Amino acid sequence: MLRKLESLMPNVNLKYRLLLYFLVLVILPTSIISVTIYNESYQTITNNINAAVQKNLTMTEIVINKKFDQMGDLANAIYLNPDMVDILSADPPSDQIGFVNELADLNKILDSYAKPNGSDAQFVPKLYMLNRPEYFQYNFSRSVSTISEIETKPWYADLPPKARYSVIGLQENHTSGGTGYTIKLAKRLFGLKNVAIPYVGLLTIDADINDFNGMLDQLKPSVHSSVFIIDNQANVIVSPDLSLVSRSMAESPYIEKLMNTPSNVGSFGEHIGGRAELVSFRRIESLGWTVVSISPSSDLNGKLISFRRAMYAVLAACMALAFGIALVLSNNITNPIRKFIKSMSYAQEGNFDIQIQYARKDEFTYLFSQYNKMIMQIKELINKLYVSEVKKKEAELKALQSQINPHFLYNTLDSINWIALRHDVPDISHMVTSLSDFFRYSLSKGRSIILIEEELRQVESYLSIQKFRFKDRLDYSLQVEPEVYGHYTVKLILQPLVENAIIHGIEKRPGRGCIDIRARLNEAWIHVEIADDGIGADVRALNAMLDDKSGTHRSFGTVNVNQRLKQLFGSEAGIRYYAREGQGLVVAVTIPAVTTWEEEQDHANDDHRR
């Protein structure tokens, strides 16, 4: 990315480039981290909000079921009242006085549970008796009536024959004070002491809808939230907003989406009236009802909005701080460079009396100190230039004459190769080609670090030349795993070992000899084995020679290779000798699998080691 930025502004001042680089290096990670934290926090807060809303809906379901259980317990208490059991198990009265007395007794029982004027009045019971048409003539009670009053109601026909109780739902009551709503529960009654009377009446318990509305109002997630309950036809049963009660919500898009969701619980975002809302729901399967909560996202996301503002403030502060630090750093770097450039311009004009004054103690101190020394030396050299010019030219001429130009050497070898081919002497051509490759790989354009395949080709060229010398007395093979290619090594580590194997092993044995070279990659290390079937040697003595640091050993080439490897790659790298099965020796070379190399650092390390 920095290269791309650099290509876009080739003419921009170094100071501003450094400033931009510092800002990118600081702001980019900070932005990525901030966005990541925000996204994670947003997800966490959203999940917590949904969990909190669903918890409120669960509490609503629990409270509603508890309310109905209380109504059911009241119905059971009335049903199991001894006086009520006696009346329900008896035959209908036979005269006017009997009906009046029965009606008075039932009204008394129900009034004792209703307590309409007491502080604990919550539910209103009412009894509908079967086969009591006379109640219409003598009915002086609002709590007792005949079953014919409700026989035509749709909900009555849908009552199950046997159930602990049945929730009827929303009921509209018309009174002199206006229209009110209650939630009704019904329970079939039977003659417990007279099996001949299977069904005697129906007991209903009515609860004021305001009791349910109060519960919903207390459990809503936020101040501006709205919570209501709908039935399986999308009609509103309970709502603190009484204008919604008994209305159909089927045409509302979010209600339609909610009704089509197979899950019993859920939440989704929706725009209602141009405002983002969180719609949450929970179905009460036992009742066929659904509790719906609609909350403004702005109310629920208060923590998220505060966190976002805090994150923006911190990010802006970090950017301002990063800009200030980047400006200071870029000035600290570029000011000495500008001073250095100014001094160089004076030197370019021939003024070598200018010295750079620098008070800090950092890398520039050493640079300017050396630069000042160099300027003084240049001044001295210029003064001596005229005197030493002739001697220098003579020395240069001698140096040039004493050197062999690699290009001249390659051209000469190519000419010999051409003459050999012209005179049909392929052996000479092959040998000259191998020699040319050997020199080319040995020189390696001055590089001390080369690819391992180049090192192997140099060894193969060397073996090819030795093959001409020993004729049929020398065979060789190279087996290299493809994974080995592409890794770097220090040059001229294998050829000295192969040369030792030929001189001290193959050359001293009678008959044909063979050198096998195998290279393989094992995890983070490359292992190269050079095996010969020569006369062999004392493996312990050879390894002791490698471990000896006194410098009294005779095999300088082998020890030099081992020391170079350890100095460059560490103590785990190096060479070891092993006895070959049958006859001969195996020298194992171990180097790390390195696929990249900074050439400048290599040269610096090489100079340090020398």
Secondary structure as UniProt FT lines:
FT   HELIX           2..8
FT   TURN            10..11
FT   HELIX           14..79
FT   HELIX           82..89
FT   HELIX           96..114
FT   TURN            116..117
FT   TURN            119..120
FT   STRAND          123..129
FT   TURN            130..131
FT   TURN            133..134
FT   HELIX           135..138
FT   STRAND          144..146
FT   HELIX           147..149
FT   TURN            150..152
FT   HELIX           154..157
FT   STRAND          166..175
FT   TURN            176..177
FT   STRAND          178..189
FT   TURN            192..193
FT   TURN            195..196
FT   STRAND          201..208
FT   HELIX           209..218
FT   TURN            223..224
FT   STRAND          226..230
FT   TURN            232..233
FT   STRAND          235..238
FT   HELIX           242..244
FT   TURN            245..246
FT   TURN            250..251
FT   HELIX           253..259
FT   STRAND          265..272
FT   TURN            273..274
FT   STRAND          275..284
FT   TURN            285..288
FT   STRAND          289..296
FT   HELIX           297..300
FT   HELIX           302..348
FT   TURN            349..350
FT   HELIX           363..402
FT   HELIX           406..422
FT   TURN            423..424
FT   HELIX           426..443
FT   HELIX           444..446
FT   STRAND          449..451
FT   HELIX           452..470
FT   HELIX           471..473
FT   STRAND          474..480
FT   HELIX           482..484
FT   TURN            485..486
FT   STRAND          488..490
FT   HELIX           495..501
FT   HELIX           502..506
FT   TURN            507..508
FT   STRAND          513..522
FT   TURN            523..524
FT   STRAND          525..532
FT   HELIX           539..547
FT   HELIX           556..569
FT   TURN            571..572
FT   STRAND          574..579
FT   STRAND          585..592
FT   HELIX           599..609
//
